[in-house]
């Protein structure tokens, strides 16, 4: 810290640190982050000296390095004690940083969307969420914003339109739509922090959340309707291995799990959803009903008509049924850790059925290497956990690339 820092600046820094300390300390406790307490902040000293303020700032810097984006996301969406005021304090903290890396950018992006989501009324329609409305809601953070978005921000509207055309969660996750939004954010660079850009990305994130939420609930309703139809046919179990369940999974248990998911989704849009399991479970139910891609493939290629091998060639390899049923693109289970997701989603149904919890994302994709996250505990972690620890809010691997229009690229100045 500069020795000539005015006393009022020291007082403001200390006040900010005192507001953030309870949030960060609870974060460290929940995710078993190894960090020592800050004695002066713990004691709530009223008039700290310069050294105490420096130690408090150092403690916060340590926590900023250790707390991953997915941990902040899970904590803020599932902790009832998190208020809009707490979100404002965190936003002011991150926006005040001189050096902002991609992790800081993703935290700011999430915090803005989370703050707007908490402030938005329940009956708000998508068409009402324009830049002016979002800017007005974010005024405590961004003050007055000049709402003249540069042309490169038009890419966000094109992504939103693609999301609105999706008819299933599978289509949204596997269509490259989410990757387009992330690429637009990455290409913005330092221009991401322009006030009008922060407003535009907040609007984009909020509307993508709502599209995501609607598709998830739609898939759940289709699954539940399909289970009812199967029961009416006298079927009691179906093959759900592709969704990380058993080859003879009881329909009664699947219904209980879906109901628990539905309650969870209503409570929080993103509190550890097992996204891949949900997509694969819908596919399993549609296959059992004689619908869907797997059923269509079986009709087109009857098992009694194997392909004839050419003379002198090796016989064709026998297809692996389990592999054939898996989708070609793997989807991250959630922004939270898979173990945490499993405990929330499957606890009641699994205890009732006497089975071990299913861990979403147990077969993680290796199509793209994941960044190695900071270890937060000494407990061993699965490959799936490591692969998803730094995942964005909606993570998809192996999606097609996306190239923005040349005239819509963000440019300096």
Helices and strands as residue ranges (DSSP letters): H 7-30, H 39-43, H 50-66, H 69-78, H 84-95, H 102-119, G 126-128, H 131-137, H 139-142, G 151-153, H 154-164, H 169-174, H 177-188, G 189-193, H 195-232, E 237-238, G 241-243, E 249-250, H 251-267, H 275-288, H 292-300, H 321-325, H 338-353, H 383-388, G 406-408
